[in-house]
Amino acid sequence: MSSITESNYLDDFLKWESDKNYSREKVTIASGNSISCGEVLGIVTASGKYAAFDQDGADGTETAAGIAIADYDASEADVEGVAIVRDAIVIEDNLTFPSDIETAEQATAMASLKTAGIIAAEEG
């Protein structure tokens, strides 16, 4: 029997946001990225474009700066998207981080999001 894996939906990780017109921003997802809904993002310093958060990065993506609200395929070229960048409550366990992230690195990423007003809450 085969199993089906569904990607995140906004309601899976977003518990509350101030106002969608305030908490969200239009962003450019940098070419070479395939982003999933609920994935933590960083900003490439040189371009100001968003990319997948990379705790081992050295280009700005090592600092968590937002969360994607949908799936975005920028594997071939930059794409426009939307990210939660401020004043929201999220369920941390339902966010997408790199598969090799360690507990302390994830805590650092969540602390970066907290400076933007994005805080974690328990599911429920």
C-alpha positions, 0 to 999 in steps of 0.5 A: 500500500502506498502512502500519500504525503501532503505538504503543509497548509497555512493553517498547519503552522499559522496560529495567529497573525496581526493582520495579513496586510501587516504580517505578510510581505510580497517577496522575491524567492531567489532562483535555485530554490524550491520552497514549501509552505511553512518553510523558514526563509532567510534573506540573501544579503547581496540581492535582498531576495529570500531563499531557504533558511540555511543554518550553515550559510554565509550569505544571509540565509543563516538568519531566519527572516520569514516563513513562506505561506505557499509552495514556490518553485524558483528552481529555474528563475526568481519567482514572486511570493509571500512570506510572514515576516512580522507579528505572528504566532506559529506552531514551530513543530509544523515549520520546515527547517533543513533536515540536518538542523540541530536543536540549538541551531533551530532555537537560534532560528526561532530567536531570530524570528522572535525579533520580528515578532514571530513567536512559537506556541504549542499546538492546540 
